[in-house]
Amino acid sequence: MRRSSLIWLGLALLFANAAAQTPGLTFKFKTINVAGAQSTGIYGINNAGTMVGSYVDSGGVRHGFELSGGKLTKIDDPKGTDTYCFGINKSGAIVGYYATSSHTAKAFLYQKGKFTNIGPAGATGSQALGINDSGAINGNFADSKGSHGFLLKGGKYATLNVPGSQGTLGGGINNAGTMTEVWLDGSFDSESSLYNGKKYTKINVPGEPNSDAAAINNVGDIVYSWEGTGDTYGGALRHAGKVYKFHVPKGDRTFGYGINDHNVIVGAYTDDNGVLNGFSATY
């Protein structure tokens, strides 16, 4: 479980100031790894710059974490194992999921020192992916009918199914309640839509067969991961109505996961050895 004292794991922060140029936009990258970890992923960031994610320690055990001001706090839900932290809001409330004893995913909310299981009644598995400053949560769950998105707001659940999808997988949510929703099409490729509570609008990365929209900030910027043909993977940013692809310099596969209102993106990439590393990037 989360410990009251900060755990000093000696973060390995690499300030290489690597920059990737795309037409009209520059991304400046920084690698962020937990020292001694086998792998690190950064999945969410709030406007204070506090990041959340997951890492695998030297013994092969996965942990969730919060990183604030260079200080790392381990976050492990005591009801299970393999904790992932995906989203954090202004007040520090964190959402994610853990593995139960039966090896199913269970969504959680962590706030004010307490872990709470979340997910619609009857769900056989659930993941919480995004939380806004009013505490509304976007996620997904599985039941006997398949995979669905959910919105938890004011203590009530709403089921989200993108019309025509083979399964809806959830995404991020901003303070206006606008959500990203990843879904599977008839070929089971991933597509992405923006949902304003009334209408789903497709927002795929142009030219790529698989688009996974993740977090959305309060000005409508969206961070993605995408998969192309020929085993190619990258990140993308939708900014001011345009989509910009990006890759971490000298990285192999790049994945975009979190974004805040101060032009900061977080995510993960694999290096030449196939090791997953966390990163932040400004644009």
Backbone bond lengths (Angstrom), bond angles and torsions (degrees), N, CA, C in turn:
res aa  C-N    CA-C-N  psi(-1)  N-CA   C-N-CA  omega(-1)  CA-C   N-CA-C  phi
1 M - - - 1.450 - - 1.514 109.97 -
2 R 1.345 115.42 171.45 1.448 118.57 -179.09 1.518 109.82 -67.79
3 R 1.320 116.81 135.20 1.446 120.64 -177.25 1.525 109.63 -96.94
4 S 1.331 115.84 144.75 1.452 120.11 -176.02 1.515 112.44 -68.17
5 S 1.309 117.12 -30.38 1.464 120.29 178.17 1.513 110.01 -93.82
6 L 1.326 116.39 147.74 1.447 121.21 179.33 1.519 109.91 -70.87
7 I 1.322 115.44 138.56 1.457 121.27 -179.31 1.525 108.25 -97.99
8 W 1.287 116.43 118.07 1.466 120.80 -178.51 1.523 108.31 -91.32
9 L 1.315 115.75 101.28 1.461 119.56 -179.08 1.521 111.73 -101.45
10 G 1.320 116.68 3.94 1.452 118.80 177.54 1.512 111.10 66.28
11 L 1.328 117.59 67.25 1.455 120.60 -178.99 1.524 110.98 -57.58
12 A 1.310 114.64 135.84 1.458 119.79 174.44 1.523 107.74 -89.92
13 L 1.319 117.57 100.63 1.459 121.76 -178.94 1.525 108.48 -103.09
14 L 1.312 115.49 119.28 1.455 119.93 -176.48 1.527 108.76 -103.53
15 F 1.325 116.96 109.48 1.452 121.46 -177.48 1.529 109.38 -97.09
16 A 1.315 114.81 67.98 1.455 119.44 -178.17 1.517 112.03 -82.10
17 N 1.369 116.25 -13.66 1.458 121.28 -178.11 1.513 112.20 52.80
18 A 1.326 115.60 37.67 1.454 119.70 178.37 1.521 109.60 -71.07
19 A 1.298 116.11 134.47 1.458 120.91 -177.93 1.509 110.19 -123.45
20 A 1.327 115.98 138.36 1.464 121.41 175.71 1.519 108.27 -114.82
21 Q 1.310 116.71 129.59 1.452 121.95 -178.11 1.525 110.64 -98.08
22 T 1.312 116.45 131.33 1.450 122.06 167.73 1.515 106.51 -127.69
23 P 1.330 117.61 155.72 1.462 118.66 -177.35 1.523 111.99 -54.53
24 G 1.344 116.51 116.55 1.445 121.77 175.98 1.514 115.09 86.36
25 L 1.349 118.65 -1.38 1.458 120.22 -177.20 1.524 109.85 -153.28
26 T 1.329 116.49 142.38 1.460 122.58 177.21 1.524 109.03 -120.71
27 F 1.320 116.76 133.19 1.461 122.80 176.03 1.530 108.32 -110.29
28 K 1.331 115.87 128.92 1.453 121.51 179.33 1.523 108.39 -112.70
29 F 1.334 117.67 116.79 1.459 123.56 -169.00 1.528 113.50 -102.86
30 K 1.328 114.49 149.57 1.462 122.20 173.54 1.525 107.84 -138.81
31 T 1.325 117.44 129.03 1.458 122.07 177.39 1.525 109.96 -81.65
32 I 1.345 115.77 135.98 1.463 121.54 -179.41 1.523 108.28 -130.56
33 N 1.322 116.86 110.72 1.459 122.06 179.97 1.516 111.29 -126.87
34 V 1.320 116.70 145.87 1.458 121.53 171.34 1.526 107.64 -77.24
35 A 1.328 116.71 124.56 1.460 121.17 -177.24 1.522 110.87 -59.61
36 G 1.319 115.95 131.25 1.450 121.21 178.60 1.511 114.86 84.23
37 A 1.336 116.99 -5.84 1.464 120.33 -178.92 1.516 110.76 -79.31
38 Q 1.331 115.29 150.81 1.459 120.23 175.19 1.521 111.59 -76.37
39 S 1.322 117.24 -29.00 1.463 121.47 178.05 1.521 109.12 -159.04
40 T 1.338 116.04 154.83 1.458 122.57 179.79 1.517 109.08 -141.60
41 G 1.336 116.58 137.17 1.458 121.75 173.09 1.518 109.68 -131.98
42 I 1.334 117.80 135.06 1.464 122.87 175.88 1.527 107.03 -105.33
43 Y 1.345 117.31 123.42 1.464 120.49 -170.94 1.527 114.99 -116.21
44 G 1.326 118.34 -18.00 1.454 119.36 -179.30 1.509 111.48 -153.13
45 I 1.353 116.32 157.30 1.462 122.34 178.88 1.522 108.43 -151.88
46 N 1.338 117.25 140.27 1.462 119.99 175.65 1.526 110.06 -104.93
47 N 1.320 117.22 -177.45 1.461 120.42 -174.57 1.519 113.52 -71.46
48 A 1.332 117.68 -17.65 1.458 120.91 174.77 1.525 111.63 -80.97
49 G 1.329 116.92 -4.89 1.458 121.59 -178.94 1.507 114.38 87.08
50 T 1.338 117.94 4.76 1.463 120.89 176.17 1.523 109.37 -72.62
51 M 1.318 115.63 130.59 1.461 121.76 -176.88 1.518 110.69 -111.18
52 V 1.314 116.28 153.18 1.461 121.92 173.69 1.519 108.82 -131.60
53 G 1.331 115.08 155.87 1.454 119.28 -178.97 1.508 111.94 -175.74
54 S 1.336 115.00 -152.04 1.451 121.82 -177.67 1.521 108.44 -150.61
55 Y 1.332 116.34 145.55 1.457 120.05 176.27 1.519 109.75 -141.87
56 V 1.319 115.48 158.76 1.462 122.96 175.04 1.517 107.69 -108.24
57 D 1.344 116.40 121.96 1.463 119.65 -175.86 1.529 111.54 -77.14
58 S 1.337 116.30 -179.72 1.463 121.23 -175.55 1.518 112.94 -64.71
59 G 1.339 116.23 -19.66 1.460 120.22 177.86 1.509 113.83 -93.47
60 G 1.322 117.10 3.86 1.457 121.56 177.89 1.518 114.55 86.80
61 V 1.343 117.89 13.24 1.465 121.69 -179.95 1.526 109.47 -97.29
62 R 1.337 115.92 133.48 1.466 120.83 -179.63 1.528 110.45 -89.65
63 H 1.338 115.15 140.14 1.459 122.62 178.59 1.528 110.23 -134.28
64 G 1.316 117.16 148.61 1.443 121.54 165.43 1.513 109.22 -85.06
65 F 1.340 116.55 160.86 1.461 118.76 178.49 1.523 111.40 -154.81
66 E 1.326 113.11 161.22 1.468 123.47 170.25 1.514 107.57 -122.61
67 L 1.325 116.94 136.05 1.455 122.24 179.71 1.525 108.77 -122.40
68 S 1.330 116.13 117.71 1.465 121.04 -177.99 1.514 109.86 -137.62
69 G 1.321 117.42 121.71 1.449 121.00 178.90 1.508 113.85 58.81
70 G 1.314 117.86 33.05 1.456 122.09 -179.50 1.509 114.40 81.04
71 K 1.324 118.02 1.27 1.469 122.48 -179.99 1.523 109.66 -106.74
72 L 1.299 116.30 130.51 1.454 122.74 -175.72 1.526 110.62 -103.32
73 T 1.325 116.97 132.21 1.454 122.75 174.20 1.522 108.32 -118.89
74 K 1.327 115.88 124.54 1.459 120.47 178.31 1.523 109.80 -74.07
75 I 1.326 116.55 136.79 1.461 122.29 -179.83 1.521 108.06 -128.96
76 D 1.329 116.49 105.08 1.460 121.82 179.19 1.518 108.69 -124.95
77 D 1.327 116.19 118.96 1.460 118.71 177.77 1.530 109.12 -65.00
78 P 1.329 118.05 125.20 1.474 120.13 -174.33 1.517 114.10 -70.40
79 K 1.339 117.45 -9.68 1.471 119.65 -177.35 1.515 112.84 -87.81
80 G 1.341 117.38 -2.49 1.460 118.90 -178.39 1.511 111.60 -162.47
81 T 1.327 116.14 -155.45 1.460 122.92 -178.80 1.525 109.19 -131.34
82 D 1.338 116.12 174.98 1.476 122.56 172.58 1.530 111.77 53.57
83 T 1.321 115.68 61.12 1.457 120.67 -178.57 1.521 111.65 -78.48
84 Y 1.323 116.15 133.57 1.459 124.15 172.61 1.527 108.31 -117.28
85 C 1.338 117.83 131.80 1.455 122.76 174.62 1.526 108.20 -109.44
86 F 1.336 116.68 121.80 1.459 120.45 -171.98 1.520 115.05 -110.28
87 G 1.323 118.94 -31.91 1.450 119.97 -175.84 1.511 111.83 -141.66
88 I 1.344 116.59 150.52 1.454 122.15 177.66 1.516 108.64 -143.61
89 N 1.329 117.13 138.03 1.457 119.81 -178.99 1.525 111.49 -106.16
90 K 1.332 115.97 -171.37 1.462 121.94 -174.89 1.525 112.74 -59.55
91 S 1.330 116.83 -38.25 1.465 120.71 -176.82 1.521 112.86 -84.46
92 G 1.332 117.34 -1.59 1.459 120.87 179.47 1.507 114.55 91.16
93 A 1.345 118.02 6.35 1.466 120.30 174.83 1.525 108.63 -67.90
94 I 1.325 116.29 135.44 1.465 122.95 -173.64 1.520 109.82 -121.66
95 V 1.330 116.24 139.11 1.461 120.97 174.88 1.515 109.45 -122.40
96 G 1.332 114.98 155.85 1.449 121.47 178.45 1.505 110.25 178.97
97 Y 1.320 115.83 -148.70 1.461 119.60 175.35 1.520 109.99 -155.50
98 Y 1.334 115.28 163.28 1.458 122.27 176.90 1.517 108.44 -135.89
99 A 1.316 116.76 167.78 1.462 122.18 177.63 1.519 109.47 -94.32
100 T 1.332 116.53 131.83 1.454 121.57 177.98 1.533 109.84 -81.81
101 S 1.320 116.23 177.19 1.469 120.65 179.01 1.524 112.02 -65.09
102 S 1.331 116.39 -21.05 1.469 120.74 176.51 1.525 111.81 -95.62
103 H 1.348 115.67 12.29 1.470 122.86 174.02 1.531 112.59 66.26
104 T 1.324 117.25 32.74 1.461 121.34 172.59 1.520 109.11 -108.49
105 A 1.322 116.12 155.31 1.462 120.96 -179.79 1.522 110.29 -80.80
106 K 1.329 116.20 137.81 1.459 121.54 177.65 1.525 109.40 -131.87
107 A 1.325 116.18 121.66 1.458 121.29 -178.87 1.522 110.56 -71.36
108 F 1.337 114.85 148.51 1.460 119.31 176.58 1.526 110.84 -140.03
109 L 1.323 114.14 158.16 1.455 124.02 168.91 1.517 107.33 -120.18
110 Y 1.338 116.77 130.04 1.455 120.68 175.95 1.523 108.71 -116.69
111 Q 1.310 117.44 118.55 1.460 121.57 176.54 1.524 110.32 -154.86
112 K 1.323 114.56 145.44 1.464 122.56 178.54 1.531 111.74 51.83
113 G 1.340 115.02 40.15 1.454 120.40 174.59 1.510 115.39 80.04
114 K 1.329 118.23 9.55 1.460 120.93 -174.66 1.521 111.78 -129.68
115 F 1.335 116.53 135.20 1.460 122.99 172.25 1.525 109.46 -92.49
116 T 1.328 116.32 134.87 1.457 121.83 177.01 1.521 109.45 -129.96
117 N 1.329 117.13 126.28 1.459 120.11 173.23 1.525 109.76 -66.86
118 I 1.324 116.66 140.45 1.457 120.98 175.87 1.518 109.65 -134.81
119 G 1.308 115.17 160.31 1.454 122.44 -179.12 1.510 109.76 142.06
120 P 1.339 117.84 145.12 1.464 121.15 -178.38 1.526 112.40 -61.19
121 A 1.308 116.62 152.56 1.470 121.58 176.59 1.520 109.75 -59.49
122 G 1.318 116.81 138.29 1.457 121.47 179.28 1.512 114.99 87.03
123 A 1.336 117.50 -2.60 1.462 120.41 -179.84 1.525 110.69 -69.82
124 T 1.314 116.60 138.41 1.461 121.42 175.39 1.521 111.98 -94.02
125 G 1.310 117.52 -6.28 1.458 124.03 176.48 1.518 108.33 -173.56
126 S 1.328 117.11 154.01 1.464 119.67 -178.09 1.516 110.49 -156.56
127 Q 1.336 116.04 153.69 1.456 123.60 175.45 1.525 108.15 -139.11
128 A 1.318 118.26 135.66 1.466 123.14 173.12 1.523 107.89 -104.31
129 L 1.337 116.64 125.41 1.459 120.80 -170.44 1.519 114.36 -113.50
130 G 1.320 117.81 -31.58 1.457 120.27 -176.88 1.509 111.61 -143.31
131 I 1.347 116.78 148.88 1.463 122.50 177.63 1.520 108.29 -142.47
132 N 1.342 117.53 135.11 1.460 119.93 177.25 1.518 110.93 -98.61
133 D 1.328 116.56 -179.07 1.459 120.00 -172.14 1.523 113.37 -70.93
134 S 1.333 118.28 -17.38 1.462 120.36 175.57 1.518 112.16 -91.52
135 G 1.356 116.49 -0.24 1.459 121.31 176.72 1.506 115.56 92.60
136 A 1.334 119.37 4.77 1.459 121.22 175.36 1.527 109.50 -70.67
137 I 1.330 116.85 137.11 1.466 122.77 -172.57 1.517 110.89 -121.29
138 N 1.319 116.39 133.05 1.460 123.79 174.66 1.522 108.28 -108.50
139 G 1.327 116.43 133.33 1.450 119.90 179.34 1.506 111.90 -160.32
140 N 1.324 116.50 -159.42 1.466 120.58 178.31 1.519 109.61 -141.82
141 F 1.330 115.37 161.59 1.460 120.43 175.63 1.514 109.07 -150.87
142 A 1.320 115.27 160.16 1.456 121.97 177.34 1.520 109.18 -116.59
143 D 1.324 115.82 146.53 1.456 121.83 171.77 1.520 108.42 -145.02
144 S 1.314 117.51 -168.08 1.460 120.87 -177.02 1.526 112.94 -64.87
145 K 1.339 117.02 -15.94 1.465 120.86 -178.55 1.522 113.23 -98.24
146 G 1.331 117.38 -5.70 1.458 118.98 178.62 1.510 113.21 129.93
147 S 1.338 115.72 -151.87 1.461 122.47 -177.48 1.524 110.04 -107.50
148 H 1.327 116.33 137.77 1.461 122.38 -176.53 1.520 109.75 -138.94
149 G 1.318 115.93 154.61 1.443 119.90 168.09 1.513 109.84 -84.88
150 F 1.335 115.66 161.57 1.464 118.51 172.22 1.518 109.92 -140.89
151 L 1.324 114.63 151.64 1.460 123.31 170.14 1.518 107.24 -119.12
152 L 1.324 116.84 123.84 1.461 122.64 174.23 1.522 107.41 -107.44
153 K 1.320 115.49 113.74 1.467 121.16 -176.69 1.523 109.16 -142.64
154 G 1.327 116.47 126.67 1.452 120.26 179.56 1.509 113.52 60.30
155 G 1.327 116.99 30.40 1.450 121.47 178.83 1.512 114.98 81.44
156 K 1.336 117.84 2.94 1.460 121.60 -178.79 1.523 110.42 -118.32
157 Y 1.339 115.09 143.51 1.460 121.67 179.75 1.518 111.20 -99.36
158 A 1.329 115.45 138.92 1.457 121.91 169.60 1.523 107.42 -121.06
159 T 1.333 116.95 132.13 1.464 121.55 177.73 1.520 109.64 -84.91
160 L 1.337 116.44 135.57 1.459 122.55 -177.60 1.519 109.36 -118.65
161 N 1.329 116.18 121.61 1.457 122.55 175.50 1.517 108.60 -130.42
162 V 1.323 116.76 116.37 1.460 120.03 176.52 1.524 108.51 -66.07
163 P 1.327 119.45 127.77 1.469 121.34 -177.94 1.527 112.02 -55.72
164 G 1.317 116.35 131.59 1.458 121.95 178.08 1.512 114.93 82.74
165 S 1.337 117.71 1.08 1.465 119.51 -177.39 1.524 111.55 -84.15
166 Q 1.332 115.02 155.88 1.458 121.81 173.33 1.531 111.25 -87.78
167 G 1.304 116.24 -8.28 1.459 122.43 178.89 1.510 109.08 174.15
168 T 1.331 117.13 139.89 1.461 122.99 179.17 1.518 108.67 -111.21
169 L 1.353 116.82 134.29 1.461 121.56 -166.94 1.520 114.06 -116.70
170 G 1.332 118.95 4.67 1.456 120.74 177.06 1.511 112.69 80.19
171 G 1.340 115.00 -170.58 1.459 120.80 -178.21 1.507 111.34 173.16
172 G 1.341 116.87 -142.35 1.452 122.11 -177.17 1.516 112.01 -101.19
173 I 1.347 115.75 174.74 1.459 121.63 179.24 1.530 108.48 -151.43
174 N 1.355 116.78 137.62 1.455 119.55 177.40 1.522 110.93 -106.31
175 N 1.314 117.03 -175.78 1.457 120.17 -173.57 1.524 113.69 -70.21
176 A 1.330 117.38 -19.61 1.458 120.84 175.29 1.522 111.83 -81.66
177 G 1.336 116.59 -5.47 1.455 121.00 -177.76 1.507 113.79 85.78
178 T 1.341 117.89 6.29 1.459 121.38 176.38 1.527 108.69 -75.05
179 M 1.331 115.58 134.14 1.453 120.64 -173.55 1.524 112.03 -122.79
180 T 1.311 116.33 149.86 1.458 121.82 165.90 1.520 107.90 -96.27
181 E 1.321 116.05 141.80 1.458 121.18 178.61 1.524 109.31 -133.41
182 V 1.323 116.26 118.49 1.464 121.42 173.06 1.522 107.94 -87.44
183 W 1.335 117.12 139.41 1.461 120.46 -178.48 1.512 110.43 -146.52
184 L 1.325 115.81 161.50 1.459 122.67 -178.41 1.519 110.01 -102.86
185 D 1.340 115.47 129.43 1.459 119.34 -179.87 1.527 110.74 -86.62
186 G 1.323 117.58 -170.03 1.457 121.80 -176.56 1.507 114.16 -63.19
187 S 1.333 116.93 -22.94 1.464 121.58 176.77 1.523 111.73 -95.63
188 F 1.333 115.82 4.96 1.458 123.77 -176.98 1.527 112.31 62.37
189 D 1.345 116.17 25.85 1.454 121.03 166.02 1.523 107.56 -82.29
190 S 1.337 116.80 152.40 1.460 120.04 -179.57 1.523 110.34 -87.18
191 E 1.322 115.01 134.39 1.456 122.93 174.27 1.517 107.97 -127.27
192 S 1.334 116.34 167.59 1.465 120.59 -176.14 1.514 110.84 -133.44
193 S 1.327 114.33 143.96 1.460 121.31 176.80 1.514 110.29 -134.26
194 L 1.331 114.63 155.55 1.452 122.66 171.90 1.520 107.13 -101.72
195 Y 1.339 117.09 134.05 1.462 121.29 -176.84 1.524 109.50 -125.28
196 N 1.330 115.81 121.91 1.460 121.08 -177.95 1.526 112.78 -101.72
197 G 1.323 116.30 14.11 1.452 121.27 -178.32 1.511 113.35 97.56
198 K 1.330 116.06 -13.60 1.458 121.37 179.62 1.525 113.03 -129.70
199 K 1.319 116.53 -35.83 1.462 121.05 -171.22 1.518 110.82 -136.76
200 Y 1.344 115.36 138.99 1.457 122.21 173.18 1.523 109.32 -97.25
201 T 1.341 116.71 128.19 1.457 122.32 179.24 1.517 108.75 -122.07
202 K 1.328 117.36 124.17 1.457 121.33 -176.61 1.531 110.36 -68.12
203 I 1.329 116.39 135.24 1.470 122.13 -177.02 1.532 110.87 -136.76
204 N 1.316 117.24 48.30 1.459 120.60 -178.42 1.524 112.22 -68.98
205 V 1.338 115.30 157.19 1.458 121.13 170.62 1.530 107.78 -70.93
206 P 1.317 119.08 121.71 1.471 120.80 -176.16 1.526 112.75 -57.20
207 G 1.330 115.62 133.98 1.454 121.63 173.21 1.513 115.81 82.13
208 E 1.350 118.10 0.31 1.456 119.87 -178.20 1.537 110.12 -114.49
209 P 1.345 117.62 138.08 1.469 120.36 -176.20 1.519 114.61 -73.30
210 N 1.331 117.92 -19.31 1.463 121.06 -179.60 1.524 109.47 -132.30
211 S 1.332 116.23 123.55 1.460 122.34 179.88 1.521 109.60 -128.30
212 D 1.325 117.09 124.69 1.462 122.77 179.20 1.526 109.02 -119.44
213 A 1.326 116.67 95.44 1.462 120.68 176.61 1.516 109.27 -73.86
214 A 1.316 116.82 133.28 1.465 121.21 -178.38 1.525 109.71 -109.97
215 A 1.327 117.77 -111.78 1.463 120.78 -174.05 1.524 112.04 -78.26
216 I 1.328 115.21 154.20 1.462 123.83 174.77 1.515 108.18 -129.48
217 N 1.349 117.12 133.81 1.463 118.64 -179.68 1.526 110.80 -94.86
218 N 1.314 117.15 -173.11 1.456 120.69 -171.01 1.524 114.94 -82.52
219 V 1.340 117.05 -4.83 1.463 119.88 171.18 1.527 111.13 -105.65
220 G 1.337 115.85 4.86 1.458 120.63 175.52 1.506 115.70 92.28
221 D 1.333 118.54 6.06 1.458 119.93 173.61 1.524 109.19 -70.46
222 I 1.327 116.43 140.92 1.465 122.46 -175.90 1.526 109.25 -128.87
223 V 1.329 116.64 137.17 1.455 121.87 176.10 1.523 108.76 -107.02
224 Y 1.326 115.90 142.98 1.462 123.13 -175.03 1.523 111.47 -129.50
225 S 1.347 113.23 164.26 1.459 123.35 154.22 1.521 106.81 -117.32
226 W 1.314 117.17 148.75 1.455 119.89 176.45 1.521 110.01 -140.48
227 E 1.312 114.37 153.98 1.471 121.49 176.27 1.512 108.26 -125.02
228 G 1.335 115.95 128.00 1.450 120.68 -179.46 1.511 112.01 -108.27
229 T 1.308 115.71 -171.49 1.458 121.02 176.52 1.533 109.00 -74.97
230 G 1.330 115.65 157.75 1.457 119.84 177.52 1.507 113.70 70.68
231 D 1.343 116.98 30.22 1.459 121.76 175.40 1.532 111.81 59.41
232 T 1.338 116.59 43.90 1.457 121.91 177.69 1.528 109.65 -106.96
233 Y 1.319 115.76 140.42 1.458 122.45 -178.30 1.521 109.06 -135.50
234 G 1.332 116.98 144.67 1.451 119.76 177.78 1.515 112.18 -160.09
235 G 1.308 115.13 174.95 1.445 122.00 173.78 1.514 109.89 -104.47
236 A 1.328 116.13 165.94 1.460 120.82 177.02 1.515 109.12 -152.09
237 L 1.327 114.63 155.76 1.448 122.77 177.44 1.520 109.09 -129.35
238 R 1.338 116.74 127.60 1.464 121.25 169.63 1.518 107.27 -94.90
239 H 1.325 116.30 112.71 1.464 122.29 -175.35 1.526 109.75 -135.83
240 A 1.332 115.52 124.89 1.466 121.37 179.01 1.533 111.66 53.78
241 G 1.338 115.50 38.72 1.456 120.96 175.08 1.508 115.51 84.28
242 K 1.343 118.28 -1.67 1.450 121.72 179.54 1.529 110.00 -117.82
243 V 1.337 115.91 152.01 1.463 121.16 179.60 1.523 109.21 -108.20
244 Y 1.325 115.30 127.36 1.455 122.51 179.91 1.528 108.95 -118.43
245 K 1.315 117.07 122.76 1.460 120.87 176.31 1.527 109.85 -82.47
246 F 1.340 116.04 151.00 1.458 119.16 176.95 1.523 110.36 -146.78
247 H 1.325 115.17 154.50 1.460 124.03 173.16 1.520 108.42 -136.15
248 V 1.322 116.96 141.87 1.457 120.13 173.01 1.525 107.93 -67.34
249 P 1.339 118.47 127.04 1.470 120.20 179.89 1.524 111.76 -56.02
250 K 1.308 116.27 134.81 1.463 124.80 -179.79 1.530 112.75 68.04
251 G 1.326 117.03 7.23 1.450 120.14 174.38 1.513 110.91 -90.75
252 D 1.319 116.49 168.08 1.459 121.87 177.84 1.524 108.72 -97.52
253 R 1.334 118.04 -81.09 1.458 122.14 178.32 1.528 109.83 -99.49
254 T 1.329 116.48 133.62 1.459 122.14 -179.77 1.520 110.11 -116.18
255 F 1.347 116.80 137.73 1.456 122.46 -179.08 1.526 109.30 -130.48
256 G 1.337 117.33 126.06 1.454 122.09 177.82 1.514 110.44 -98.57
257 Y 1.357 117.31 131.03 1.464 120.35 -173.99 1.526 114.69 -127.52
258 G 1.313 118.96 -43.82 1.462 120.67 -172.47 1.512 112.23 -126.80
259 I 1.350 116.02 158.69 1.463 120.81 179.93 1.521 108.55 -155.64
260 N 1.350 117.03 146.55 1.459 120.11 173.12 1.521 110.46 -120.99
261 D 1.333 116.81 -171.33 1.467 121.04 -176.62 1.519 113.31 -86.23
262 H 1.344 117.19 2.67 1.461 121.30 -177.12 1.521 111.79 -111.73
263 N 1.336 115.67 30.20 1.467 122.24 175.67 1.523 112.82 61.43
264 V 1.325 115.96 38.88 1.463 121.05 175.99 1.524 109.56 -118.39
265 I 1.323 116.02 130.13 1.463 124.68 176.48 1.525 108.07 -111.92
266 V 1.331 116.48 146.06 1.467 120.36 171.30 1.523 109.02 -128.31
267 G 1.334 114.43 159.07 1.460 119.30 180.00 1.511 111.44 -179.87
268 A 1.319 115.78 -147.56 1.454 121.62 -178.44 1.523 109.00 -151.03
269 Y 1.328 115.32 158.56 1.459 120.39 175.29 1.517 108.85 -148.24
270 T 1.316 115.96 156.97 1.454 120.97 174.20 1.516 109.25 -99.42
271 D 1.339 115.71 141.08 1.458 119.99 177.58 1.527 110.19 -91.72
272 D 1.330 116.06 -171.14 1.467 120.04 -176.90 1.519 112.80 -64.31
273 N 1.337 117.10 -19.72 1.459 121.18 178.94 1.520 112.59 -95.35
274 G 1.314 116.70 5.81 1.452 120.82 179.82 1.510 114.23 79.35
275 V 1.344 117.91 11.19 1.474 122.49 -179.01 1.528 109.61 -84.69
276 L 1.326 116.40 134.57 1.447 121.38 179.15 1.526 110.35 -82.62
277 N 1.346 115.68 127.77 1.457 123.31 -179.92 1.523 109.42 -122.47
278 G 1.318 117.85 146.40 1.444 121.15 173.87 1.507 111.47 -84.39
279 F 1.335 116.96 158.01 1.453 120.43 175.30 1.516 110.76 -149.54
280 S 1.323 115.18 158.49 1.460 122.46 164.40 1.515 107.05 -124.49
281 A 1.328 116.76 155.50 1.462 120.74 179.92 1.520 108.61 -147.95
282 T 1.316 115.79 139.16 1.460 121.24 172.61 1.525 108.51 -102.69
283 Y 1.314 115.51 153.18 1.481 119.85 178.83 1.510 110.40 -140.29
